Amino acid sequence: MNSRDDSNSGKLQEWAAEDRPREKLILKGRSALSDEELIAIFLRTGLQGCNVLELAGKLKRAAGSLTALGRMEAREISRCCKGIGTAKAATLAAVFELGHRAVKEEVVRLDMRTPENVYRYLAGELRYEQQEHFIVLLLDTHRHLIKRCTISKGTINRTIVHPRDIFRDAILCNASSIILAHNHPSGDSTPSKLDRELTRNLVTAGESLHIPIIDHIIIGTITSDGSPTYYSFREHGLMPS
């Protein structure tokens, strides 16, 4: 039985060892901790009248979600919640960035022909963007990532893409093939008429340059049940075989 009635009450030093975030992590493993407890470990200290776990909860609520918090720069974290100074904000921003890089490092080793892997690689930073970002993934002969290029950033529902901007980098990097990807800020990953026309034009250009476009992935927002939301042109039979 816990020695406290409310997980957010009292001074941290007065809690049983197994209830303190750092000690709990050591005793039970990191998966046993809540989001707030994990955040509290990096915040380290609370404020007068507000222990570190309460401060962690306030920060998460102010950000709106853990995902939103993870996308913030240090200055945004500091402005987001009263009591989060520069040092705390910088620590959290660094931790989240390491997490993002670890995920990317894992995915880059995978075969990028798989739409799920492309989604995993890009969705963390694109699915909540308020503008369209058009991305090109340059692949080697084994379909592993050589380079990621952001071709353009557009308005809330449109971005401008020209074939020369896409294939310039592909030629310079000696890419064997490429994957196109962009996000829909609306959250609906269904391709628009413009998306379809653009894809057809780019596929034709790629064929003439002998740099095939393997797929075009549209990234939407995550669903309420946590499943990914994306549209793969190849999966829907809209890419040449």
C-alpha positions in Angstrom: 0.0 0.0 0.0 1.2 3.5 -0.8 2.1 5.7 2.1 0.2 8.6 0.6 -3.5 9.1 -0.4 -2.9 11.5 -3.4 0.0 11.0 -5.8 0.3 14.8 -6.1 0.2 15.7 -2.5 2.9 16.4 0.1 6.6 16.9 -0.2 8.5 14.4 -2.4 11.0 13.7 0.3 8.1 12.4 2.5 6.9 9.9 0.0 7.8 6.2 0.2 10.9 5.4 -1.9 8.9 3.3 -4.3 6.6 6.3 -5.0 9.3 8.8 -5.8 9.8 9.0 -9.6 13.5 8.4 -9.8 13.5 5.6 -7.2 10.3 4.1 -8.8 12.1 3.9 -12.2 15.1 2.1 -10.7 12.9 -0.3 -8.8 10.2 -1.0 -11.3 11.6 0.0 -14.7 10.8 3.1 -16.9 7.5 1.6 -18.3 6.0 1.7 -14.8 6.1 5.5 -14.6 3.4 7.8 -15.8 4.1 10.7 -18.2 4.1 13.1 -15.3 6.6 11.0 -13.3 9.0 10.8 -16.2 8.8 14.5 -16.8 9.3 15.1 -13.1 12.6 13.3 -13.2 14.0 15.8 -15.7 12.4 18.8 -14.0 14.1 17.7 -10.8 12.5 20.3 -8.5 9.2 21.9 -8.1 8.1 25.3 -6.8 7.0 26.7 -3.5 3.6 25.2 -2.8 3.9 22.9 -5.9 5.9 19.7 -5.9 7.7 18.5 -9.0 5.1 16.0 -9.9 2.4 18.6 -9.7 4.6 20.9 -11.9 5.0 18.2 -14.4 1.2 17.7 -14.6 0.7 21.4 -15.1 3.2 21.5 -17.9 1.7 18.6 -19.7 -1.8 20.1 -19.4 -0.5 23.5 -20.6 1.1 21.9 -23.6 -2.1 20.0 -24.5 -0.5 16.6 -24.8 2.8 14.8 -24.5 3.2 14.8 -28.2 2.7 18.6 -28.4 5.2 19.0 -25.5 7.7 16.9 -27.3 7.6 19.1 -30.4 8.3 22.3 -28.5 11.6 24.2 -28.6 13.0 25.2 -25.2 11.8 28.7 -25.4 8.3 27.5 -26.1 8.4 25.1 -23.1 9.5 27.9 -20.9 6.7 30.2 -22.0 4.1 27.4 -21.8 4.0 27.0 -18.1 4.8 29.3 -15.2 7.7 28.0 -13.2 9.6 26.3 -16.0 12.8 28.2 -16.3 15.4 28.1 -19.0 17.4 25.2 -17.5 14.4 23.0 -17.1 13.1 23.8 -20.5 16.4 23.1 -22.2 16.7 19.8 -20.4 13.3 18.7 -21.6 13.8 19.9 -25.1 17.1 17.9 -25.3 15.5 14.7 -23.9 12.6 14.8 -26.4 15.1 15.5 -29.3 17.1 12.5 -28.3 14.0 10.4 -28.4 13.1 11.7 -31.9 16.6 10.9 -33.1 16.5 7.4 -31.7 13.3 6.6 -33.5 14.7 8.0 -36.8 17.9 6.0 -36.3 15.9 2.8 -36.0 13.6 3.5 -38.9 16.4 4.6 -41.3 17.8 1.1 -41.2 14.5 -0.3 -42.4 13.3 -0.8 -45.9 11.7 2.5 -46.8 9.5 1.0 -49.4 7.1 0.1 -46.6 4.5 2.9 -46.1 4.4 2.2 -42.3 8.1 2.8 -42.0 7.9 6.1 -44.0 5.0 7.1 -41.7 7.0 6.2 -38.6 9.9 8.2 -39.8 8.0 11.4 -40.7 4.8 11.4 -38.7 6.2 12.5 -35.3 7.0 15.9 -36.6 4.6 16.3 -39.6 1.2 15.2 -38.4 0.5 18.3 -36.3 2.1 20.9 -38.6 -0.2 23.7 -39.5 1.4 24.1 -43.0 2.0 21.5 -45.7 5.6 20.2 -45.9 6.7 18.4 -49.0 9.4 15.9 -48.3 11.5 13.8 -50.6 13.4 10.7 -49.4 16.4 9.7 -51.5 17.1 6.0 -51.5 20.1 3.8 -52.5 19.9 0.5 -54.4 18.9 -1.3 -51.2 16.0 1.1 -50.7 17.7 2.6 -47.6 17.7 6.3 -46.9 20.5 8.4 -48.3 19.1 11.8 -47.5 15.9 13.5 -46.6 15.1 16.8 -48.4 12.4 19.3 -47.5 11.4 20.7 -50.9 8.9 23.3 -49.8 6.6 24.5 -47.0 3.2 25.9 -48.0 0.0 27.4 -46.7 -2.5 25.5 -44.6 -3.7 23.5 -47.6 -1.2 23.9 -50.4 2.5 23.7 -51.1 4.4 24.5 -54.3 6.6 21.8 -55.8 8.6 21.8 -59.1 10.2 18.7 -60.6 13.6 20.3 -60.9 13.7 20.9 -57.1 13.0 17.2 -56.4 15.3 15.6 -59.0 18.2 18.0 -58.5 19.1 16.5 -55.1 18.4 13.0 -56.4 20.9 13.4 -59.2 23.5 15.0 -57.0 23.2 12.2 -54.4 23.1 9.5 -57.1 19.8 8.2 -55.7 18.4 5.0 -57.2 14.8 5.9 -56.4 12.8 8.3 -54.3 9.7 8.5 -52.1 7.5 11.6 -52.0 5.7 12.6 -48.8 3.7 15.5 -47.5 1.3 16.2 -44.7 -2.3 17.4 -44.7 -2.9 19.9 -41.9 -6.6 19.2 -42.1 -5.9 15.7 -40.7 -7.6 14.0 -43.7 -5.0 12.0 -45.6 -7.1 11.5 -48.7 -5.3 12.9 -51.8 -6.7 15.9 -53.5 -7.0 16.3 -57.2 -3.9 18.4 -57.2 -2.0 15.7 -55.2 -3.0 13.1 -57.9 -2.0 15.4 -60.8 1.3 16.3 -59.2 2.2 12.7 -58.5 1.5 11.7 -62.1 3.7 14.5 -63.4 6.5 13.7 -61.1 6.3 9.9 -61.8 6.6 10.8 -65.6 9.6 13.0 -64.9 11.3 10.3 -62.8 10.8 7.8 -65.6 12.5 10.0 -68.1 15.5 10.5 -65.7 15.6 6.8 -64.7 15.0 7.7 -61.1 11.7 5.9 -60.2 9.3 7.3 -57.6 8.4 4.3 -55.4 5.5 5.9 -53.5 3.8 9.0 -52.4 2.7 9.1 -48.8 0.3 11.6 -47.4 0.4 12.0 -43.6 -2.7 12.9 -41.6 -3.3 13.1 -37.9 -3.4 10.1 -35.6 -6.8 8.5 -34.9 -8.5 8.4 -31.6 -7.5 4.7 -31.1 -3.9 5.5 -31.7 -3.6 3.9 -35.2 -1.6 5.8 -37.9 -3.3 7.8 -40.6 -1.7 7.9 -44.0 -2.4 7.4 -47.6 -0.1 5.4 -49.8 -0.5 5.9 -53.6 1.2 2.5 -54.2 -1.1 0.7 -51.8 -4.0 2.2 -53.7 -2.7 1.1 -57.1 -1.8 4.6 -58.2 1.9 4.0 -58.9 3.5 2.2 -61.8 4.5 -1.4 -60.9 
